Amino acid sequence: MQPARRSNEERREQSVQHVLAAALQLFVSQGYENATIDAIAAKAGLTKGAVYFYFKGKVALLHALLDDAEALYAGIFEQMRTSREGPVEQLSMFVDWCAETGAKNQELLVLPILVSLQAMGKEPAVAEHVRKMYDRYHEEMNRIATEGQALGLFDDKVAIKERAAVLVALTDGMLLEWYRFADTLDGRALAESAKAQILHGLGVAS
């Protein structure tokens, strides 16, 4: 009996992953509002009822995907904090991570950026979820900017909060541009260019 139970669990997990993968692709390519459960089910190779068996609806699917994206970001932020590297090196580490992770999970990294615009004023729970993700993102960039400025590595002409916001905007923009022109842009080269622009803007000598 035990082997059969494990097999059922494996099939269930496989179905869940198929649904999540289908939802992610459609949410990013068509937009959250335009993607339907029918389309998600068809893309996942399952019935509409099967999708509802695993998830209550589109909002639940979106929250699950945002949780996955949040876990990715939490991982790199923890690595940065515990690396004992300086702020410049931590920024470089983060941009490199965006390139490496984007090569494997590009849609998952782009999803929170798109949803932050699409859900604004329409899906309060989703908007709050994304806001908490970005609060953590800003917190990390704020920490790096504060450390860099305190050490005299970054110029002090820009307020910390605004500098952190620009760092978030630049990395978000890099990911969006890479997704938009994935067939012509090289992720690694784009990351190197982004690092150069970011560090130059911070007043760090190349």
C-alpha positions as MATLAB code, in Angstrom:
seq = 'MQPARRSNEERREQSVQHVLAAALQLFVSQGYENATIDAIAAKAGLTKGAVYFYFKGKVALLHALLDDAEALYAGIFEQMRTSREGPVEQLSMFVDWCAETGAKNQELLVLPILVSLQAMGKEPAVAEHVRKMYDRYHEEMNRIATEGQALGLFDDKVAIKERAAVLVALTDGMLLEWYRFADTLDGRALAESAKAQILHGLGVAS';
ca = [
       0.000    0.000    0.000;
       2.815    2.419    0.787;
       4.272    2.479   -2.779;
       0.814    3.224   -4.245;
       0.315    6.078   -1.775;
       3.664    7.592   -2.741;
       2.743    7.266   -6.400;
      -0.516    9.141   -5.830;
       1.337   11.886   -3.999;
       3.835   12.149   -6.837;
       1.054   12.390   -9.412;
      -0.668   15.061   -7.365;
       2.533   17.097   -7.076;
       3.160   16.735  -10.797;
      -0.346   17.993  -11.577;
       0.080   20.946   -9.216;
       3.358   21.875  -10.896;
       1.743   21.628  -14.345;
      -1.028   23.983  -13.227;
       1.431   26.463  -11.720;
       3.629   26.414  -14.824;
       0.627   26.980  -17.098;
      -0.716   29.787  -14.919;
       2.681   31.485  -14.762;
       3.108   31.470  -18.521;
      -0.395   32.806  -19.145;
      -0.302   35.414  -16.367;
       2.911   36.828  -17.815;
       2.127   36.523  -21.527;
      -1.574   37.462  -21.450;
      -1.893   39.374  -18.182;
      -3.571   38.177  -15.003;
      -6.989   39.559  -15.909;
      -7.032   37.993  -19.370;
      -5.873   34.535  -18.313;
      -8.770   32.190  -17.587;
      -9.033   28.974  -15.606;
     -10.193   27.263  -18.809;
      -7.015   28.329  -20.610;
      -4.841   27.350  -17.647;
      -6.467   23.919  -17.481;
      -6.039   23.366  -21.225;
      -2.380   24.379  -21.122;
      -1.755   22.151  -18.104;
      -3.448   19.214  -19.823;
      -6.035   18.916  -17.060;
      -9.737   19.507  -16.646;
     -11.095   22.736  -15.229;
     -12.402   20.743  -12.273;
      -8.921   19.395  -11.593;
      -7.516   22.921  -11.428;
     -10.203   23.900   -8.919;
      -9.440   20.746   -6.945;
      -5.893   21.987   -6.346;
      -6.541   25.740   -6.221;
      -9.625   27.754   -5.295;
      -9.194   30.033   -8.285;
      -6.921   32.462  -10.092;
      -6.150   34.484   -6.977;
      -4.961   31.376   -5.138;
      -2.797   30.445   -8.117;
      -1.296   33.909   -8.233;
      -0.538   33.896   -4.507;
       1.193   30.515   -4.861;
       3.366   31.832   -7.693;
       4.190   35.008   -5.784;
       5.204   32.824   -2.830;
       7.618   30.994   -5.146;
       9.083   34.270   -6.410;
       9.333   35.604   -2.867;
      11.252   32.499   -1.800;
      13.779   33.063   -4.593;
      14.379   36.653   -3.527;
      14.535   35.693    0.152;
      17.284   33.224   -0.697;
      19.554   35.749   -2.407;
      18.904   38.392    0.241;
      19.981   35.922    2.922;
      23.120   35.088    0.939;
      23.941   38.770    0.619;
      23.461   39.431    4.325;
      25.609   36.493    5.413;
      28.311   36.810    2.747;
      30.458   39.258    4.758;
      31.075   41.044    1.474;
      30.989   44.814    1.178;
      28.024   46.728   -0.282;
      29.545   46.983   -3.771;
      30.164   43.242   -3.889;
      26.669   42.534   -2.566;
      25.128   44.635   -5.326;
      27.216   42.787   -7.896;
      26.122   39.506   -6.333;
      22.477   40.512   -6.633;
      22.693   41.584  -10.280;
      24.584   38.373  -11.126;
      21.859   36.412   -9.362;
      19.208   38.185  -11.440;
      21.009   37.058  -14.596;
      21.569   33.481  -13.444;
      18.097   33.012  -11.986;
      16.472   34.857  -14.865;
      18.001   32.370  -17.293;
      16.124   29.583  -15.491;
      13.050   31.332  -14.057;
      12.637   34.486  -16.105;
       8.836   34.536  -16.017;
       8.779   34.005  -12.247;
      11.038   37.021  -11.675;
       9.020   39.182  -14.060;
       5.647   38.196  -12.581;
       5.773   40.399   -9.424;
       6.772   43.405  -11.545;
       3.812   42.982  -13.886;
       1.366   42.115  -11.112;
       2.405   45.178   -9.105;
       0.869   47.243  -11.921;
      -2.025   44.994  -12.911;
      -3.374   44.381   -9.398;
      -3.173   47.963   -8.208;
      -6.636   49.031   -7.057;
      -8.231   45.804   -8.319;
      -7.061   42.902   -6.150;
      -6.331   44.269   -2.647;
      -4.991   40.976   -1.250;
      -2.674   40.486   -4.220;
      -1.562   44.118   -4.133;
      -0.726   43.720   -0.434;
       1.235   40.533   -1.147;
       3.307   42.274   -3.806;
       3.746   45.348   -1.614;
       5.223   43.212    1.168;
       7.613   41.628   -1.324;
       8.768   45.030   -2.508;
       9.041   46.325    1.050;
      11.585   43.565    1.684;
      13.318   44.355   -1.608;
      13.562   48.046   -0.697;
      14.767   47.136    2.786;
      17.728   45.224    1.348;
      18.644   47.946   -1.139;
      18.267   50.525    1.640;
      20.644   48.520    3.825;
      23.243   48.302    1.062;
      22.950   51.995    0.207;
      23.295   52.933    3.886;
      26.376   50.746    4.356;
      27.981   52.009    1.168;
      27.414   55.629    2.060;
      28.643   55.144    5.637;
      31.848   53.567    4.333;
      32.363   56.387    1.848;
      31.987   54.003   -1.089;
      28.904   55.755   -2.498;
      28.520   59.495   -2.862;
      26.164   61.198   -0.415;
      24.351   63.475   -2.865;
      21.219   61.312   -2.981;
      18.929   60.441   -0.066;
      19.102   56.790    1.021;
      15.408   56.034    0.464;
      15.394   57.422   -3.066;
      18.673   55.700   -3.886;
      17.233   52.360   -2.780;
      14.149   52.986   -4.932;
      16.341   53.652   -7.970;
      18.293   50.436   -7.368;
      15.013   48.501   -7.318;
      13.801   50.274  -10.454;
      17.029   49.581  -12.346;
      17.045   45.862  -11.603;
      13.315   45.570  -12.343;
      13.888   47.403  -15.605;
      16.740   45.082  -16.531;
      14.526   42.026  -16.015;
      11.665   43.520  -18.025;
      13.918   44.518  -20.909;
      15.482   41.062  -20.966;
      12.041   39.451  -21.047;
      10.850   41.845  -23.752;
      13.840   41.135  -26.013;
      14.785   37.645  -24.843;
      15.538   36.550  -28.400;
      18.163   39.252  -28.967;
      19.613   40.138  -25.551;
      22.202   38.115  -23.659;
      21.318   37.993  -19.967;
      24.900   37.873  -18.735;
      25.986   40.805  -20.904;
      22.907   42.738  -19.809;
      23.753   42.097  -16.155;
      27.322   43.315  -16.645;
      26.036   46.476  -18.309;
      23.513   46.986  -15.504;
      26.240   46.601  -12.878;
      28.399   49.177  -14.630;
      25.514   51.651  -14.825;
      24.450   51.072  -11.220;
      27.941   51.411   -9.773;
      28.689   54.460  -11.905;
      25.482   56.063  -10.671;
      26.503   55.336   -7.088;
      29.786   57.113   -7.614;
      31.855   53.922   -7.455;
      35.013   53.983   -9.544;
      35.073   51.256  -12.195;
];
